[in-house]
Amino acid sequence: MAAAHNPFHWRGTVTDPESFIGRDRQLNTIMTRLRQLGCVSVVGERRIGKSSLAYQACRQAPKQVGPDCKAVYVDMLSAKHHTLEGLLSAILTGLGADKSGVAGLAAFEEAIRGVRKRGSRPVAFLDEFEALGSRVEQFGDSLLESWRSLGNDGQMAFVATSAHPMDEITRQSGLTSSFYNIFAEMRLEEFTEQEAAAFAQRAMRVGRLEVGDDVFIRRVGGQHPLRLQIAAWHVFDARQSGQVDFGLIEQRAQAEAAGMIGRGEG
């Protein structure tokens, strides 16, 4: 018999809406800002759930903000977005805009203004903003100033995620643009007690775990989204193998979490 699929076996962005837990307050704040085409900077430590929040906010925006909201999620770490042409093309494609003839910032601005004139509210979710700061040669101040102009003029909104504040990233990259000035900063922390409890309850249900496993998951995972996920993964794996040694499970879960957070992944 094939081993059961481990429902906790993800380590990256949570793209399944059914698996996304909590963050209602943060989502509401983002949606409130976007209704007026305001920009939001989501700042938090690595592996705290910024990418998952951005992805789910992008997915929900058309419904929560309004059908005129056109949102695109851009993973700035992807090689597709490492050049100016690739980045601008991806944004326009995601917004359903005509990208033909768009070879630079002036044409990009014109395309965005065209989207706005047709009654749409374009929003770009820029996940891992640090990646833009590390490619000054490809992007530079010109890109940020162009985007700042669009934001100030009410043509487009941006939601950016980063481990450090945007102004710090900008200055350390040697850039001079004050693009960050149009953003309201939001700090993303660990789950609340209620969110952590909701995660554990869902883990019991989808993993068909045994009585008391939720208590263990909460103790090992605390209120940290990644630690909770890893703890649940190892409990499920142990239950499937029939070899449940909670001391060993905790040791493995803690070592894996420390390694992933220490490496700064996600």
C-alpha positions in Angstrom: 0.0 0.0 0.0 1.3 3.4 -0.9 2.2 5.8 1.9 -0.4 8.4 2.6 0.4 11.9 1.3 1.8 14.2 4.0 -0.5 17.3 4.0 2.2 19.3 5.7 5.0 18.7 3.2 5.3 22.3 1.9 8.2 24.6 2.8 7.5 27.5 0.5 4.6 29.8 -0.3 1.2 28.6 0.8 -0.8 28.8 -2.4 -3.7 26.6 -1.4 -6.3 28.9 0.2 -7.7 26.1 2.4 -4.2 25.7 3.9 -3.8 29.4 4.6 -4.4 30.1 8.3 -5.2 33.4 10.0 -3.8 36.8 9.1 -7.2 38.3 8.9 -6.2 41.6 10.4 -3.2 41.9 8.0 -5.4 41.0 5.0 -8.0 43.6 6.0 -5.4 46.3 6.3 -3.9 45.5 2.9 -7.4 45.5 1.3 -8.3 48.8 3.0 -5.2 50.5 1.6 -5.7 49.0 -1.9 -9.2 50.4 -2.2 -7.6 53.8 -2.4 -4.6 52.5 -4.4 -2.4 52.9 -1.4 0.9 51.0 -1.1 1.9 48.5 1.6 5.3 47.3 2.7 5.1 43.9 4.6 8.3 43.5 6.7 9.1 40.5 8.8 11.8 37.9 9.5 12.5 35.1 7.1 10.0 32.2 7.0 7.3 34.2 9.0 4.8 33.9 6.1 5.3 37.1 4.1 5.2 35.4 0.7 2.1 33.4 1.6 0.3 36.5 2.8 1.2 38.4 -0.4 0.1 35.5 -2.6 -3.2 35.1 -0.8 -3.8 38.9 -0.7 -3.2 39.0 -4.5 -5.6 36.2 -5.0 -8.3 37.8 -2.8 -7.9 41.4 -4.0 -10.4 41.3 -7.0 -13.1 40.0 -4.7 -12.3 42.1 -1.6 -11.3 45.4 -3.3 -13.7 45.1 -6.2 -13.9 43.5 -9.6 -12.1 46.5 -11.1 -8.9 45.5 -9.1 -6.3 43.9 -11.4 -3.6 42.3 -9.3 -0.4 40.5 -10.2 1.9 38.5 -8.0 5.6 38.8 -8.9 8.2 36.6 -7.3 11.3 38.9 -7.5 13.6 35.9 -7.0 12.5 34.3 -10.3 15.0 34.5 -13.1 12.1 35.7 -15.3 12.1 39.0 -13.4 15.8 39.6 -13.3 15.8 42.0 -16.3 13.9 45.2 -16.7 12.1 43.9 -19.8 11.2 40.6 -18.1 9.9 42.3 -15.0 7.8 45.0 -16.8 6.5 42.4 -19.2 5.4 40.0 -16.4 3.6 42.8 -14.6 1.7 43.9 -17.7 0.8 40.4 -18.6 -0.5 39.7 -15.1 -2.6 42.8 -15.3 -4.1 41.8 -18.7 -2.5 44.9 -20.3 -1.1 45.1 -23.8 2.6 44.6 -23.5 3.4 44.9 -27.2 5.9 47.7 -27.9 6.7 48.1 -24.2 10.5 48.2 -24.2 11.1 50.7 -21.5 9.8 52.7 -18.5 8.0 55.4 -20.5 6.0 52.8 -22.5 5.3 50.9 -19.3 3.9 54.0 -17.7 1.7 54.6 -20.7 0.4 51.1 -20.6 -0.5 51.4 -16.9 -2.2 54.7 -17.5 -4.2 52.9 -20.2 -5.3 50.3 -17.7 -6.4 53.0 -15.3 -8.3 54.9 -18.0 -10.3 51.8 -18.7 -11.5 51.9 -15.1 -9.2 49.3 -13.6 -7.1 49.6 -10.4 -3.7 47.9 -11.1 -1.8 46.4 -8.2 1.6 44.7 -8.3 2.6 42.4 -5.4 6.4 42.5 -5.3 7.5 39.5 -3.2 11.1 39.6 -2.0 11.9 43.3 -2.6 15.5 42.7 -1.6 16.1 41.0 -5.0 15.4 44.3 -6.8 17.9 46.1 -4.6 20.6 43.5 -5.4 20.3 44.2 -9.1 21.0 47.9 -9.3 22.6 47.5 -12.7 19.4 46.1 -14.3 16.9 48.4 -12.5 18.4 51.3 -10.6 16.7 54.5 -9.5 14.9 55.0 -12.8 12.6 52.1 -12.2 11.8 53.1 -8.6 11.2 56.7 -9.6 8.9 55.6 -12.4 6.9 53.5 -10.0 6.9 56.2 -7.4 5.4 58.6 -10.0 2.7 56.1 -10.9 1.9 55.6 -7.2 1.8 59.3 -6.3 -0.4 59.9 -9.3 -3.0 57.3 -8.3 -2.3 55.2 -11.3 -1.0 52.0 -9.6 -0.5 50.5 -6.2 2.3 48.2 -4.9 2.5 45.7 -2.1 6.1 44.7 -1.3 7.5 42.1 1.0 10.9 42.1 2.6 12.9 41.0 5.6 14.2 44.6 6.2 12.5 48.0 5.8 12.4 49.3 2.2 14.3 52.4 3.0 17.1 50.4 4.5 17.3 48.1 1.4 17.3 51.1 -0.9 20.1 53.0 0.9 22.3 49.9 1.3 21.9 49.2 -2.4 23.3 52.7 -3.2 20.0 53.9 -4.6 18.7 57.4 -4.0 15.0 57.0 -4.9 12.5 57.7 -2.1 10.1 55.1 -3.6 9.6 53.7 -0.1 8.0 57.0 1.0 4.7 56.0 -0.7 4.4 52.9 1.4 2.7 52.2 4.7 4.8 49.7 6.6 3.2 46.6 8.2 5.2 44.4 10.5 4.4 40.7 10.2 5.0 38.7 13.4 4.3 35.2 14.6 0.7 33.8 14.8 -1.6 35.0 17.5 -2.6 32.3 20.1 -5.9 32.0 18.3 -4.2 31.5 14.9 -1.8 28.9 16.3 -4.7 27.0 17.9 -6.5 27.1 14.5 -3.5 25.7 12.8 -3.3 22.8 15.3 -7.0 22.1 15.0 -6.8 21.9 11.3 -3.7 19.7 11.5 -5.6 17.2 13.6 -8.4 17.2 11.0 -6.5 17.0 7.8 -3.8 14.8 9.1 -6.2 12.5 11.0 -3.9 12.7 14.0 -4.5 11.2 17.4 -5.6 12.8 20.6 -2.9 14.9 22.2 -1.0 15.4 19.0 -2.2 19.0 18.8 -0.8 19.7 22.2 2.6 18.4 21.1 2.5 20.5 17.9 1.6 23.6 19.8 4.4 23.0 22.3 7.1 22.4 19.7 5.8 24.9 17.1 4.8 27.7 19.5 3.2 30.5 17.4 5.7 30.4 14.6 4.1 29.4 11.2 7.1 27.4 10.0 7.8 25.7 13.2 4.2 24.6 13.5 4.2 23.3 10.0 7.4 21.3 10.6 6.2 19.9 13.9 2.9 18.7 12.2 4.8 17.2 9.3 7.0 15.1 11.6 4.1 14.0 13.8 2.2 12.9 10.7 5.2 11.1 9.4 5.7 9.2 12.7 2.1 8.2 12.9 2.3 6.8 9.4 5.4 4.8 10.1 4.0 3.5 13.4 7.1 4.7 15.2 6.1 7.5 17.5 8.9 8.7 19.7 8.0 12.2 20.7 11.5 13.0 22.0 13.0 12.1 18.6 10.2 13.9 16.7 10.9 17.1 18.7 14.6 16.8 18.1 14.2 16.4 14.4 11.6 19.2 14.1 13.7 21.7 16.1 16.8 20.9 14.1 15.0 21.3 10.8 13.3 24.5 11.8 16.6 26.0 13.1 18.4 25.1 9.9 15.7 26.6 7.6 15.3 29.8 9.5 19.0 30.1 10.0 19.6 29.8 6.2 17.2 32.6 5.6 15.0 30.7 3.2 11.7 32.2 2.1 
